[in-house]
């Protein structure tokens, strides 16, 4: 009989990241439901539910260990969404700053100002 190694959430997260598991899902009432691709069966997915802080998965690993990489992927999803939103906001702000700089440079040139002095005056 093969003995199973115990798995921690940290180990499950490492596997989920290593294998590129991406959870897709949504909130349904007071429960979050995610579909996560199977690591072993190509084209199949496992269902992860999270309700009142308790996560469950329909895979064999969860039933053996009480934790699995599918649950870890689902728990990582909100953090990934937040990081993606923060990155999009950072890019938007950088583009706005570049647009302001371009406009200031064009104005300085059109008015015949010393560009460096004008940018310093404008706080760039």
LINBELCOR-V170262 format. One record per pair of residues at least 12 apart in sequence whose ideal C-beta (glycine too) atoms are under 7 Angstrom apart, sorted by the first residue. I is the first residue (numbers start at 1). GAP is how many residues later the second one is. Records with the same first field share a line. If there is no record, write none. Layout:
I = GAP / GAP
This chain:
4 = 60 / 61
6 = 59
7 = 58 / 60
9 = 58 / 63
12 = 55 / 56 / 57 / 59 / 60
13 = 59 / 63
15 = 54
16 = 53 / 56 / 57 / 60
19 = 20 / 50
21 = 15 / 16 / 48 / 49 / 52
22 = 51
23 = 13 / 25 / 50 / 51 / 54
25 = 49
30 = 21
31 = 18 / 19 / 20
32 = 18
33 = 14 / 16
34 = 14 / 40 / 43
35 = 12
36 = 12 / 34 / 37 / 38
39 = 30
46 = 12 / 13 / 24
48 = 22 / 23 / 26
50 = 24
55 = 16 / 19 / 20
57 = 13 / 14
101 = 23
104 = 14 / 15 / 18 / 20
